[in-house]
Amino acid sequence: MAVRYVTSMMNFFGVKERAKVVIEGPNQFSAKTEEIISDVLEKALILASVF
């Protein structure tokens, strides 16, 4: 839901070029929470360096 809202707001303000990084599953797989978050943070750093 938050992704849809932020996308709508960015469209409203005229931001057309963007990328998404979404963390999925830390609540469902509590044993892997730290692994999931660290993987997503690595992806976000790579994405930020080319954006």
PDB file of N, CA, C, O and CB in Angstrom:
ATOM      1  N   MET A   1       0.813  -1.186   0.000  1.00  0.00           N
ATOM      2  CA  MET A   1       0.000   0.000   0.000  1.00  0.00           C
ATOM      3  C   MET A   1       0.860   1.255   0.000  1.00  0.00           C
ATOM      4  O   MET A   1       0.547   2.215  -0.703  1.00  0.00           O
ATOM      5  CB  MET A   1      -0.927  -0.004   1.189  1.00  0.00           C
ATOM      6  N   ALA A   2       1.926   1.261   0.770  1.00  0.00           N
ATOM      7  CA  ALA A   2       2.789   2.441   0.828  1.00  0.00           C
ATOM      8  C   ALA A   2       3.472   2.683  -0.507  1.00  0.00           C
ATOM      9  O   ALA A   2       3.689   3.834  -0.885  1.00  0.00           O
ATOM     10  CB  ALA A   2       3.836   2.287   1.933  1.00  0.00           C
ATOM     11  N   VAL A   3       3.815   1.627  -1.224  1.00  0.00           N
ATOM     12  CA  VAL A   3       4.474   1.784  -2.522  1.00  0.00           C
ATOM     13  C   VAL A   3       3.533   2.472  -3.497  1.00  0.00           C
ATOM     14  O   VAL A   3       3.942   3.365  -4.241  1.00  0.00           O
ATOM     15  CB  VAL A   3       4.925   0.416  -3.081  1.00  0.00           C
ATOM     16  N   ARG A   4       2.295   2.063  -3.493  1.00  0.00           N
ATOM     17  CA  ARG A   4       1.308   2.667  -4.385  1.00  0.00           C
ATOM     18  C   ARG A   4       1.104   4.149  -4.059  1.00  0.00           C
ATOM     19  O   ARG A   4       1.005   4.976  -4.965  1.00  0.00           O
ATOM     20  CB  ARG A   4      -0.027   1.916  -4.289  1.00  0.00           C
ATOM     21  N   TYR A   5       1.041   4.481  -2.779  1.00  0.00           N
ATOM     22  CA  TYR A   5       0.854   5.869  -2.357  1.00  0.00           C
ATOM     23  C   TYR A   5       2.045   6.737  -2.764  1.00  0.00           C
ATOM     24  O   TYR A   5       1.869   7.819  -3.323  1.00  0.00           O
ATOM     25  CB  TYR A   5       0.647   5.941  -0.841  1.00  0.00           C
ATOM     26  N   VAL A   6       3.247   6.259  -2.482  1.00  0.00           N
ATOM     27  CA  VAL A   6       4.443   7.044  -2.821  1.00  0.00           C
ATOM     28  C   VAL A   6       4.553   7.216  -4.336  1.00  0.00           C
ATOM     29  O   VAL A   6       4.919   8.292  -4.809  1.00  0.00           O
ATOM     30  CB  VAL A   6       5.722   6.364  -2.264  1.00  0.00           C
ATOM     31  N   THR A   7       4.242   6.177  -5.094  1.00  0.00           N
ATOM     32  CA  THR A   7       4.258   6.275  -6.551  1.00  0.00           C
ATOM     33  C   THR A   7       3.255   7.310  -7.034  1.00  0.00           C
ATOM     34  O   THR A   7       3.557   8.096  -7.932  1.00  0.00           O
ATOM     35  CB  THR A   7       3.958   4.916  -7.184  1.00  0.00           C
ATOM     36  N   SER A   8       2.078   7.317  -6.454  1.00  0.00           N
ATOM     37  CA  SER A   8       1.059   8.299  -6.832  1.00  0.00           C
ATOM     38  C   SER A   8       1.510   9.713  -6.512  1.00  0.00           C
ATOM     39  O   SER A   8       1.308  10.625  -7.314  1.00  0.00           O
ATOM     40  CB  SER A   8      -0.257   8.002  -6.122  1.00  0.00           C
ATOM     41  N   MET A   9       2.113   9.902  -5.358  1.00  0.00           N
ATOM     42  CA  MET A   9       2.583  11.230  -4.978  1.00  0.00           C
ATOM     43  C   MET A   9       3.727  11.701  -5.884  1.00  0.00           C
ATOM     44  O   MET A   9       3.793  12.873  -6.256  1.00  0.00           O
ATOM     45  CB  MET A   9       3.038  11.228  -3.518  1.00  0.00           C
ATOM     46  N   MET A  10       4.612  10.784  -6.228  1.00  0.00           N
ATOM     47  CA  MET A  10       5.716  11.155  -7.117  1.00  0.00           C
ATOM     48  C   MET A  10       5.191  11.520  -8.503  1.00  0.00           C
ATOM     49  O   MET A  10       5.693  12.451  -9.132  1.00  0.00           O
ATOM     50  CB  MET A  10       6.737  10.005  -7.221  1.00  0.00           C
ATOM     51  N   ASN A  11       4.191  10.796  -8.978  1.00  0.00           N
ATOM     52  CA  ASN A  11       3.555  11.150 -10.250  1.00  0.00           C
ATOM     53  C   ASN A  11       2.905  12.522 -10.161  1.00  0.00           C
ATOM     54  O   ASN A  11       3.014  13.325 -11.088  1.00  0.00           O
ATOM     55  CB  ASN A  11       2.509  10.095 -10.647  1.00  0.00           C
ATOM     56  N   PHE A  12       2.239  12.789  -9.064  1.00  0.00           N
ATOM     57  CA  PHE A  12       1.579  14.068  -8.865  1.00  0.00           C
ATOM     58  C   PHE A  12       2.573  15.227  -8.928  1.00  0.00           C
ATOM     59  O   PHE A  12       2.276  16.277  -9.497  1.00  0.00           O
ATOM     60  CB  PHE A  12       0.847  14.078  -7.532  1.00  0.00           C
ATOM     61  N   PHE A  13       3.748  15.030  -8.344  1.00  0.00           N
ATOM     62  CA  PHE A  13       4.763  16.082  -8.335  1.00  0.00           C
ATOM     63  C   PHE A  13       5.624  16.078  -9.590  1.00  0.00           C
ATOM     64  O   PHE A  13       6.538  16.894  -9.706  1.00  0.00           O
ATOM     65  CB  PHE A  13       5.642  15.936  -7.121  1.00  0.00           C
ATOM     66  N   GLY A  14       5.355  15.185 -10.524  1.00  0.00           N
ATOM     67  CA  GLY A  14       6.045  15.203 -11.802  1.00  0.00           C
ATOM     68  C   GLY A  14       7.310  14.367 -11.882  1.00  0.00           C
ATOM     69  O   GLY A  14       8.058  14.469 -12.855  1.00  0.00           O
ATOM     70  N   VAL A  15       7.558  13.554 -10.886  1.00  0.00           N
ATOM     71  CA  VAL A  15       8.746  12.701 -10.909  1.00  0.00           C
ATOM     72  C   VAL A  15       8.419  11.467 -11.743  1.00  0.00           C
ATOM     73  O   VAL A  15       7.581  10.651 -11.359  1.00  0.00           O
ATOM     74  CB  VAL A  15       9.199  12.302  -9.454  1.00  0.00           C
ATOM     75  N   LYS A  16       9.084  11.338 -12.880  1.00  0.00           N
ATOM     76  CA  LYS A  16       8.789  10.229 -13.782  1.00  0.00           C
ATOM     77  C   LYS A  16       9.856   9.142 -13.725  1.00  0.00           C
ATOM     78  O   LYS A  16       9.560   7.971 -13.961  1.00  0.00           O
ATOM     79  CB  LYS A  16       8.652  10.737 -15.202  1.00  0.00           C
ATOM     80  N   GLU A  17      11.087   9.516 -13.415  1.00  0.00           N
ATOM     81  CA  GLU A  17      12.174   8.545 -13.378  1.00  0.00           C
ATOM     82  C   GLU A  17      12.403   8.114 -11.936  1.00  0.00           C
ATOM     83  O   GLU A  17      12.786   8.921 -11.089  1.00  0.00           O
ATOM     84  CB  GLU A  17      13.475   9.136 -13.993  1.00  0.00           C
ATOM     85  N   ARG A  18      12.167   6.847 -11.668  1.00  0.00           N
ATOM     86  CA  ARG A  18      12.337   6.342 -10.309  1.00  0.00           C
ATOM     87  C   ARG A  18      12.557   4.836 -10.352  1.00  0.00           C
ATOM     88  O   ARG A  18      12.335   4.182 -11.371  1.00  0.00           O
ATOM     89  CB  ARG A  18      11.108   6.690  -9.429  1.00  0.00           C
ATOM     90  N   ALA A  19      12.991   4.322  -9.243  1.00  0.00           N
ATOM     91  CA  ALA A  19      13.186   2.880  -9.100  1.00  0.00           C
ATOM     92  C   ALA A  19      12.617   2.460  -7.753  1.00  0.00           C
ATOM     93  O   ALA A  19      12.542   3.267  -6.827  1.00  0.00           O
ATOM     94  CB  ALA A  19      14.703   2.489  -9.221  1.00  0.00           C
ATOM     95  N   LYS A  20      12.220   1.213  -7.645  1.00  0.00           N
ATOM     96  CA  LYS A  20      11.620   0.713  -6.415  1.00  0.00           C
ATOM     97  C   LYS A  20      12.522  -0.320  -5.763  1.00  0.00           C
ATOM     98  O   LYS A  20      13.105  -1.171  -6.435  1.00  0.00           O
ATOM     99  CB  LYS A  20      10.241   0.112  -6.692  1.00  0.00           C
ATOM    100  N   VAL A  21      12.626  -0.232  -4.469  1.00  0.00           N
ATOM    101  CA  VAL A  21      13.270  -1.268  -3.668  1.00  0.00           C
ATOM    102  C   VAL A  21      12.293  -1.580  -2.547  1.00  0.00           C
ATOM    103  O   VAL A  21      12.024  -0.733  -1.695  1.00  0.00           O
ATOM    104  CB  VAL A  21      14.695  -0.813  -3.114  1.00  0.00           C
ATOM    105  N   VAL A  22      11.767  -2.793  -2.549  1.00  0.00           N
ATOM    106  CA  VAL A  22      10.735  -3.180  -1.599  1.00  0.00           C
ATOM    107  C   VAL A  22      11.245  -4.346  -0.753  1.00  0.00           C
ATOM    108  O   VAL A  22      11.784  -5.323  -1.274  1.00  0.00           O
ATOM    109  CB  VAL A  22       9.418  -3.560  -2.334  1.00  0.00           C
ATOM    110  N   ILE A  23      11.065  -4.225   0.547  1.00  0.00           N
ATOM    111  CA  ILE A  23      11.422  -5.321   1.447  1.00  0.00           C
ATOM    112  C   ILE A  23      10.180  -6.182   1.643  1.00  0.00           C
ATOM    113  O   ILE A  23       9.166  -5.722   2.167  1.00  0.00           O
ATOM    114  CB  ILE A  23      11.970  -4.786   2.825  1.00  0.00           C
ATOM    115  N   GLU A  24      10.276  -7.440   1.212  1.00  0.00           N
ATOM    116  CA  GLU A  24       9.142  -8.356   1.349  1.00  0.00           C
ATOM    117  C   GLU A  24       9.546  -9.572   2.165  1.00  0.00           C
ATOM    118  O   GLU A  24      10.604 -10.156   1.930  1.00  0.00           O
ATOM    119  CB  GLU A  24       8.619  -8.789  -0.033  1.00  0.00           C
ATOM    120  N   GLY A  25       8.719  -9.955   3.113  1.00  0.00           N
ATOM    121  CA  GLY A  25       8.894 -11.196   3.824  1.00  0.00           C
ATOM    122  C   GLY A  25       9.512 -11.176   5.204  1.00  0.00           C
ATOM    123  O   GLY A  25       9.562 -12.238   5.826  1.00  0.00           O
ATOM    124  N   PRO A  26       9.996 -10.046   5.748  1.00  0.00           N
ATOM    125  CA  PRO A  26      10.623 -10.146   7.066  1.00  0.00           C
ATOM    126  C   PRO A  26       9.641 -10.525   8.175  1.00  0.00           C
ATOM    127  O   PRO A  26      10.048 -11.123   9.171  1.00  0.00           O
ATOM    128  CB  PRO A  26      11.284  -8.837   7.410  1.00  0.00           C
ATOM    129  N   ASN A  27       8.374 -10.195   8.025  1.00  0.00           N
ATOM    130  CA  ASN A  27       7.384 -10.577   9.039  1.00  0.00           C
ATOM    131  C   ASN A  27       6.984 -12.045   8.909  1.00  0.00           C
ATOM    132  O   ASN A  27       6.679 -12.704   9.903  1.00  0.00           O
ATOM    133  CB  ASN A  27       6.143  -9.690   8.928  1.00  0.00           C
ATOM    134  N   GLN A  28       6.988 -12.549   7.675  1.00  0.00           N
ATOM    135  CA  GLN A  28       6.596 -13.940   7.451  1.00  0.00           C
ATOM    136  C   GLN A  28       7.715 -14.904   7.825  1.00  0.00           C
ATOM    137  O   GLN A  28       7.457 -15.993   8.338  1.00  0.00           O
ATOM    138  CB  GLN A  28       6.197 -14.148   5.993  1.00  0.00           C
ATOM    139  N   PHE A  29       8.949 -14.505   7.569  1.00  0.00           N
ATOM    140  CA  PHE A  29      10.096 -15.372   7.813  1.00  0.00           C
ATOM    141  C   PHE A  29      10.993 -14.724   8.865  1.00  0.00           C
ATOM    142  O   PHE A  29      12.066 -14.212   8.547  1.00  0.00           O
ATOM    143  CB  PHE A  29      10.887 -15.638   6.497  1.00  0.00           C
ATOM    144  N   SER A  30      10.554 -14.751  10.094  1.00  0.00           N
ATOM    145  CA  SER A  30      11.272 -14.045  11.161  1.00  0.00           C
ATOM    146  C   SER A  30      12.681 -14.585  11.382  1.00  0.00           C
ATOM    147  O   SER A  30      13.537 -13.863  11.892  1.00  0.00           O
ATOM    148  CB  SER A  30      10.491 -14.137  12.453  1.00  0.00           C
ATOM    149  N   ALA A  31      12.939 -15.822  11.015  1.00  0.00           N
ATOM    150  CA  ALA A  31      14.284 -16.386  11.171  1.00  0.00           C
ATOM    151  C   ALA A  31      15.256 -15.788  10.161  1.00  0.00           C
ATOM    152  O   ALA A  31      16.465 -15.771  10.395  1.00  0.00           O
ATOM    153  CB  ALA A  31      14.244 -17.909  11.017  1.00  0.00           C
ATOM    154  N   LYS A  32      14.733 -15.298   9.039  1.00  0.00           N
ATOM    155  CA  LYS A  32      15.574 -14.744   7.976  1.00  0.00           C
ATOM    156  C   LYS A  32      15.493 -13.223   7.889  1.00  0.00           C
ATOM    157  O   LYS A  32      15.957 -12.651   6.902  1.00  0.00           O
ATOM    158  CB  LYS A  32      15.182 -15.346   6.648  1.00  0.00           C
ATOM    159  N   THR A  33      14.930 -12.559   8.869  1.00  0.00           N
ATOM    160  CA  THR A  33      14.697 -11.123   8.802  1.00  0.00           C
ATOM    161  C   THR A  33      15.964 -10.344   8.491  1.00  0.00           C
ATOM    162  O   THR A  33      15.975  -9.519   7.578  1.00  0.00           O
ATOM    163  CB  THR A  33      14.109 -10.637  10.097  1.00  0.00           C
ATOM    164  N   GLU A  34      17.020 -10.593   9.231  1.00  0.00           N
ATOM    165  CA  GLU A  34      18.257  -9.835   9.023  1.00  0.00           C
ATOM    166  C   GLU A  34      18.860 -10.116   7.650  1.00  0.00           C
ATOM    167  O   GLU A  34      19.394  -9.210   7.011  1.00  0.00           O
ATOM    168  CB  GLU A  34      19.274 -10.170  10.117  1.00  0.00           C
ATOM    169  N   GLU A  35      18.780 -11.348   7.198  1.00  0.00           N
ATOM    170  CA  GLU A  35      19.302 -11.705   5.878  1.00  0.00           C
ATOM    171  C   GLU A  35      18.520 -10.994   4.778  1.00  0.00           C
ATOM    172  O   GLU A  35      19.110 -10.471   3.832  1.00  0.00           O
ATOM    173  CB  GLU A  35      19.244 -13.228   5.668  1.00  0.00           C
ATOM    174  N   ILE A  36      17.198 -10.973   4.902  1.00  0.00           N
ATOM    175  CA  ILE A  36      16.345 -10.314   3.914  1.00  0.00           C
ATOM    176  C   ILE A  36      16.660  -8.831   3.852  1.00  0.00           C
ATOM    177  O   ILE A  36      16.818  -8.272   2.767  1.00  0.00           O
ATOM    178  CB  ILE A  36      14.860 -10.529   4.243  1.00  0.00           C
ATOM    179  N   ILE A  37      16.751  -8.191   5.010  1.00  0.00           N
ATOM    180  CA  ILE A  37      17.008  -6.753   5.048  1.00  0.00           C
ATOM    181  C   ILE A  37      18.394  -6.430   4.505  1.00  0.00           C
ATOM    182  O   ILE A  37      18.547  -5.455   3.770  1.00  0.00           O
ATOM    183  CB  ILE A  37      16.867  -6.224   6.476  1.00  0.00           C
ATOM    184  N   SER A  38      19.404  -7.219   4.847  1.00  0.00           N
ATOM    185  CA  SER A  38      20.747  -6.938   4.341  1.00  0.00           C
ATOM    186  C   SER A  38      20.818  -7.116   2.826  1.00  0.00           C
ATOM    187  O   SER A  38      21.508  -6.351   2.151  1.00  0.00           O
ATOM    188  CB  SER A  38      21.771  -7.847   5.023  1.00  0.00           C
ATOM    189  N   ASP A  39      20.118  -8.112   2.279  1.00  0.00           N
ATOM    190  CA  ASP A  39      20.081  -8.294   0.826  1.00  0.00           C
ATOM    191  C   ASP A  39      19.441  -7.090   0.129  1.00  0.00           C
ATOM    192  O   ASP A  39      19.937  -6.613  -0.892  1.00  0.00           O
ATOM    193  CB  ASP A  39      19.313  -9.575   0.471  1.00  0.00           C
ATOM    194  N   VAL A  40      18.347  -6.614   0.693  1.00  0.00           N
ATOM    195  CA  VAL A  40      17.657  -5.472   0.092  1.00  0.00           C
ATOM    196  C   VAL A  40      18.505  -4.207   0.210  1.00  0.00           C
ATOM    197  O   VAL A  40      18.525  -3.395  -0.715  1.00  0.00           O
ATOM    198  CB  VAL A  40      16.286  -5.258   0.760  1.00  0.00           C
ATOM    199  N   LEU A  41      19.200  -4.028   1.323  1.00  0.00           N
ATOM    200  CA  LEU A  41      20.070  -2.863   1.467  1.00  0.00           C
ATOM    201  C   LEU A  41      21.210  -2.886   0.457  1.00  0.00           C
ATOM    202  O   LEU A  41      21.592  -1.838  -0.063  1.00  0.00           O
ATOM    203  CB  LEU A  41      20.632  -2.797   2.881  1.00  0.00           C
ATOM    204  N   GLU A  42      21.757  -4.059   0.172  1.00  0.00           N
ATOM    205  CA  GLU A  42      22.790  -4.178  -0.852  1.00  0.00           C
ATOM    206  C   GLU A  42      22.237  -3.779  -2.217  1.00  0.00           C
ATOM    207  O   GLU A  42      22.891  -3.052  -2.965  1.00  0.00           O
ATOM    208  CB  GLU A  42      23.344  -5.613  -0.898  1.00  0.00           C
ATOM    209  N   LYS A  43      21.044  -4.248  -2.538  1.00  0.00           N
ATOM    210  CA  LYS A  43      20.410  -3.876  -3.808  1.00  0.00           C
ATOM    211  C   LYS A  43      20.159  -2.375  -3.867  1.00  0.00           C
ATOM    212  O   LYS A  43      20.339  -1.753  -4.914  1.00  0.00           O
ATOM    213  CB  LYS A  43      19.087  -4.640  -3.998  1.00  0.00           C
ATOM    214  N   ALA A  44      19.745  -1.795  -2.751  1.00  0.00           N
ATOM    215  CA  ALA A  44      19.483  -0.356  -2.714  1.00  0.00           C
ATOM    216  C   ALA A  44      20.767   0.447  -2.929  1.00  0.00           C
ATOM    217  O   ALA A  44      20.749   1.468  -3.617  1.00  0.00           O
ATOM    218  CB  ALA A  44      18.836   0.032  -1.378  1.00  0.00           C
ATOM    219  N   LEU A  45      21.873  -0.003  -2.350  1.00  0.00           N
ATOM    220  CA  LEU A  45      23.142   0.693  -2.556  1.00  0.00           C
ATOM    221  C   LEU A  45      23.583   0.631  -4.004  1.00  0.00           C
ATOM    222  O   LEU A  45      24.064   1.624  -4.550  1.00  0.00           O
ATOM    223  CB  LEU A  45      24.219   0.104  -1.665  1.00  0.00           C
ATOM    224  N   ILE A  46      23.427  -0.514  -4.627  1.00  0.00           N
ATOM    225  CA  ILE A  46      23.784  -0.640  -6.047  1.00  0.00           C
ATOM    226  C   ILE A  46      22.897   0.255  -6.905  1.00  0.00           C
ATOM    227  O   ILE A  46      23.382   0.943  -7.803  1.00  0.00           O
ATOM    228  CB  ILE A  46      23.661  -2.109  -6.512  1.00  0.00           C
ATOM    229  N   LEU A  47      21.619   0.243  -6.629  1.00  0.00           N
ATOM    230  CA  LEU A  47      20.674   1.071  -7.371  1.00  0.00           C
ATOM    231  C   LEU A  47      20.969   2.555  -7.171  1.00  0.00           C
ATOM    232  O   LEU A  47      20.917   3.332  -8.125  1.00  0.00           O
ATOM    233  CB  LEU A  47      19.239   0.756  -6.940  1.00  0.00           C
ATOM    234  N   ALA A  48      21.272   2.945  -5.959  1.00  0.00           N
ATOM    235  CA  ALA A  48      21.566   4.354  -5.672  1.00  0.00           C
ATOM    236  C   ALA A  48      22.830   4.823  -6.378  1.00  0.00           C
ATOM    237  O   ALA A  48      22.926   5.985  -6.773  1.00  0.00           O
ATOM    238  CB  ALA A  48      21.709   4.570  -4.169  1.00  0.00           C
ATOM    239  N   SER A  49      23.797   3.932  -6.540  1.00  0.00           N
ATOM    240  CA  SER A  49      25.046   4.342  -7.188  1.00  0.00           C
ATOM    241  C   SER A  49      24.886   4.609  -8.676  1.00  0.00           C
ATOM    242  O   SER A  49      25.660   5.377  -9.246  1.00  0.00           O
ATOM    243  CB  SER A  49      26.097   3.287  -6.984  1.00  0.00           C
ATOM    244  N   VAL A  50      23.898   3.992  -9.319  1.00  0.00           N
ATOM    245  CA  VAL A  50      23.682   4.223 -10.754  1.00  0.00           C
ATOM    246  C   VAL A  50      22.542   5.201 -11.023  1.00  0.00           C
ATOM    247  O   VAL A  50      22.350   5.614 -12.167  1.00  0.00           O
ATOM    248  CB  VAL A  50      23.396   2.906 -11.454  1.00  0.00           C
ATOM    249  N   PHE A  51      21.804   5.569 -10.026  1.00  0.00           N
ATOM    250  CA  PHE A  51      20.692   6.495 -10.201  1.00  0.00           C
ATOM    251  C   PHE A  51      21.234   7.878 -10.204  1.00  0.00           C
ATOM    252  O   PHE A  51      20.476   8.838 -10.340  1.00  0.00           O
ATOM    253  CB  PHE A  51      19.628   6.330  -9.111  1.00  0.00           C
TER     254      PHE A  51
END
